[in-house]
Amino acid sequence: MTENIKSQLVTNPWTRRRVLGAAGAGALAWALPTQVFGAERPRRIPIAVQLYSVREDVGKDIDPVLERVAKMGFAGVEFYGNGYAKYNGKTKELRKKLDDLKLKSEGIHVSTAALRGDGLKQSIETSKILGTRFLIVAGDGDFVDPEKSKALAETFNKAAEALKPLDIACGYHNHTAEFKKDGDKTYWDLFADRTSKDVVLQLDVGHAAAAGVDPVKLIKKHTGRTGTAHIAPHVGRDEKGRKAIIGQDSIDWKSCIAACREVGGTEWYVIEQESYPDAKSPMECTEMSLAGFRKIQAEMRQARAATRSRPS
């Protein structure tokens, strides 16, 4: 990773991502070697974990965290800003660690500075080393500004144009504020309208649900734009007996998965765990959500197999 990771911190005041830096701007980045955004995807979409889920463990020592998530069965990881001092200036060593564990670097959450000027150059340099794919901005206050949002969209368009020949994609990750309206459209829809199809709309399903928006409708509305989806649990305020664990929460995951597979253009699922029910540790809850998500996927595969086996 490069040494100047603190220069591109996310400064968005309305999201917890404000504490995350663009360590990823030059520190961590990605390029799936055989796929480009929107291209034909594998039959089974791989699952990564957003390391923010276990941020306290990452802050102590990232190596045991990587070893643990690899043992759980995750295919990749998504990095967030800071917390990787062990690998500052040692991007090749980080790549070797990932390779040894058979983990892919699916992507990283960065600031908008990672998509401009020297920040973009650093991102590209590190992307080539780590062999990752997605540069995702984790929040920018300009997104919900009626005027500044237009210039922000153009920043993404220019970055996407520069990154596309390198098989790297940039995109934006939603929280809840993005679903406020400017006139008769949400800022999320306006951003989609103003950006090219090469710009990823990383839908955080949990945040969308928390904002009162149907994530399935969003995936279908913006066909082919959900290159990577955040699989984050959500429990409605009045829903008793539910827990913030995938499969025990309030979200219709089967419909979300079907939409991602059929029209989303989704290349990766990224599990993110931000709540830890029943006094379980972040690592335990993350593992439980992975198990819950896999159980749902298995049920869907069984249902498809049963349908195919029925006589016509």
Residue pairs with C-beta under 8 A, 6 or more apart in sequence:
1 23
1 26
1 27
1 28
1 84
1 87
1 88
1 89
1 90
1 91
1 94
1 126
2 26
2 27
2 88
2 89
2 91
2 122
2 126
3 88
3 89
4 26
5 21
5 22
5 23
5 25
5 26
5 27
5 81
5 82
5 88
6 21
6 82
7 22
7 113
8 21
8 22
8 25
8 26
8 110
8 111
8 113
8 114
8 119
9 18
9 19
9 20
9 21
9 22
9 81
9 111
10 17
10 18
10 19
10 20
10 21
10 22
10 81
10 109
10 110
10 111
10 137
10 138
10 139
10 140
11 18
11 111
11 141
12 18
12 138
12 139
12 140
12 141
13 141
14 139
14 141
14 144
14 175
14 177
15 138
15 139
15 175
15 177
16 274
17 80
17 81
17 109
17 138
17 139
17 173
17 175
18 139
19 81
19 82
20 52
20 80
20 81
20 82
20 109
20 111
20 138
21 81
21 82
21 111
22 81
22 110
22 111
22 113
22 114
22 119
23 79
23 80
23 81
23 82
23 83
23 84
23 108
24 79
24 80
24 81
24 108
24 109
24 110
24 114
24 123
24 126
24 135
25 110
25 111
25 113
25 114
25 119
25 120
25 122
25 123
26 114
26 119
26 121
26 122
26 123
26 125
26 126
27 79
27 84
27 87
27 88
27 91
27 108
27 122
27 126
28 79
28 84
28 91
28 94
28 105
28 108
28 126
28 130
28 132
29 105
29 107
29 108
29 123
29 124
29 126
29 127
29 130
29 132
29 135
29 168
30 104
30 105
30 106
30 107
30 108
30 127
30 130
30 131
30 132
30 133
30 134
30 135
30 168
31 127
31 128
31 131
31 132
31 133
31 166
31 167
31 168
32 104
32 131
32 132
32 133
32 167
32 267
33 131
33 167
35 41
35 133
35 167
35 267
36 164
36 167
36 169
37 169
37 198
37 200
37 227
37 265
37 267
38 197
38 198
38 224
38 227
38 265
41 265
41 266
41 267
45 260
45 261
45 266
45 267
45 268
45 269
46 75
46 76
46 104
46 106
46 267
46 268
46 269
47 73
47 74
47 75
47 76
47 231
47 268
47 269
47 270
47 271
47 290
47 293
47 294
48 74
48 75
48 76
48 77
48 78
48 104
48 106
48 107
48 268
48 269
48 270
48 271
49 69
49 72
49 74
49 76
49 77
49 78
49 270
49 271
49 272
49 286
49 290
50 77
50 78
50 80
50 109
50 230
50 270
50 271
50 272
51 58
51 62
51 65
51 77
51 78
51 79
51 80
51 83
52 80
52 109
52 272
52 274
53 271
53 272
53 273
53 274
53 282
53 285
53 286
54 65
54 69
54 273
54 282
54 283
54 286
55 80
55 83
55 282
56 282
57 64
57 65
57 68
57 282
57 283
58 65
58 83
58 84
59 83
61 86
62 83
62 84
62 86
62 87
63 86
63 97
66 77
66 97
66 98
66 101
66 103
67 101
68 283
69 77
69 103
69 286
70 101
70 102
70 103
72 286
72 287
72 290
73 290
73 294
74 103
74 271
74 290
75 103
75 104
76 103
76 104
76 105
76 106
76 268
77 98
77 103
77 104
77 105
77 106
78 106
78 107
78 108
78 109
78 134
78 136
78 228
78 270
79 105
79 107
79 108
79 109
80 108
80 109
80 138
81 109
81 110
81 111
81 138
84 94
87 93
87 94
91 126
91 129
91 130
92 129
94 130
95 105
95 129
95 130
95 131
98 104
98 105
98 130
104 131
104 132
105 130
105 131
105 132
106 132
106 133
106 134
106 228
106 268
106 270
107 132
107 133
107 134
107 135
107 136
107 228
107 268
107 270
108 132
108 134
108 135
108 136
109 136
109 137
109 138
109 173
110 123
110 135
110 136
110 137
110 138
111 119
111 137
111 138
111 140
112 137
112 140
112 142
112 152
112 155
113 119
114 120
114 122
114 123
114 135
114 137
115 123
115 135
115 137
115 155
115 156
115 158
115 159
115 170
116 155
116 159
120 159
120 162
120 163
123 135
123 168
124 163
124 166
124 168
127 135
127 166
127 168
128 166
132 168
133 167
133 168
133 169
133 267
133 268
134 168
134 169
134 170
134 171
134 200
134 202
134 227
134 228
134 268
135 159
135 163
135 168
135 169
135 170
135 171
136 170
136 171
136 172
136 173
136 200
136 202
136 228
137 156
137 170
137 171
137 172
137 173
138 173
139 173
139 175
140 152
140 172
142 148
142 149
142 151
142 152
143 149
143 152
143 172
143 177
143 178
143 187
143 191
144 177
144 178
144 180
144 182
144 187
146 182
149 182
149 187
149 190
149 191
149 194
150 194
152 191
153 190
153 191
153 194
153 195
154 194
156 170
156 171
156 172
156 195
156 199
157 194
157 195
157 196
157 199
159 170
160 169
160 170
160 195
160 196
160 198
160 199
161 196
161 198
163 169
163 170
164 198
169 198
169 199
169 200
169 227
170 199
170 200
171 199
171 200
171 201
171 202
171 227
171 228
172 191
172 199
172 200
172 201
172 202
173 202
173 204
173 230
174 188
174 201
174 202
174 203
174 204
174 207
174 208
175 204
175 207
176 207
176 208
176 210
176 211
177 187
178 186
178 187
178 188
178 191
178 211
179 186
179 187
179 188
179 208
179 211
179 212
179 213
180 186
180 187
181 187
182 190
185 193
186 213
188 201
188 218
189 221
191 201
192 201
192 222
192 225
197 224
197 225
199 225
200 225
200 226
200 227
200 228
201 218
201 222
201 225
201 226
201 227
202 226
202 227
202 228
202 229
202 230
202 270
203 215
203 218
203 219
203 226
203 229
203 230
204 230
204 232
204 272
205 215
205 229
205 230
205 231
205 232
205 234
205 251
205 256
206 230
206 232
206 233
206 234
206 249
206 251
206 272
206 274
207 230
207 232
207 234
208 214
208 215
208 218
209 215
209 234
209 236
209 250
209 251
210 234
215 251
215 256
215 259
216 252
216 255
216 256
216 259
219 226
219 229
219 256
219 259
219 260
219 263
219 264
220 259
220 263
223 263
223 264
223 265
224 263
224 264
224 265
225 264
225 265
226 260
226 264
226 265
226 266
227 265
227 266
227 267
227 268
228 266
228 267
228 268
228 269
228 270
229 256
229 260
229 264
229 266
229 268
229 269
229 270
230 270
230 271
230 272
231 246
231 253
231 269
231 270
231 271
231 272
231 289
231 293
232 271
232 272
232 273
232 274
233 243
233 244
233 245
233 246
233 248
233 249
233 251
233 273
233 275
233 289
234 244
234 249
234 250
234 251
235 242
235 243
235 244
235 249
235 250
236 242
236 250
239 250
242 248
242 249
242 250
243 249
243 277
243 278
244 273
244 274
244 275
244 276
244 277
244 285
245 277
245 285
245 288
245 289
245 292
246 253
246 271
246 288
246 289
246 290
246 292
246 293
246 296
247 253
247 289
247 291
247 292
247 293
247 295
247 296
248 292
253 293
253 296
254 296
254 299
254 300
257 296
257 297
257 300
258 300
260 266
260 269
269 293
271 286
271 289
271 290
271 293
273 282
273 285
273 286
273 289
275 285
276 282
276 284
276 285
277 285
280 288
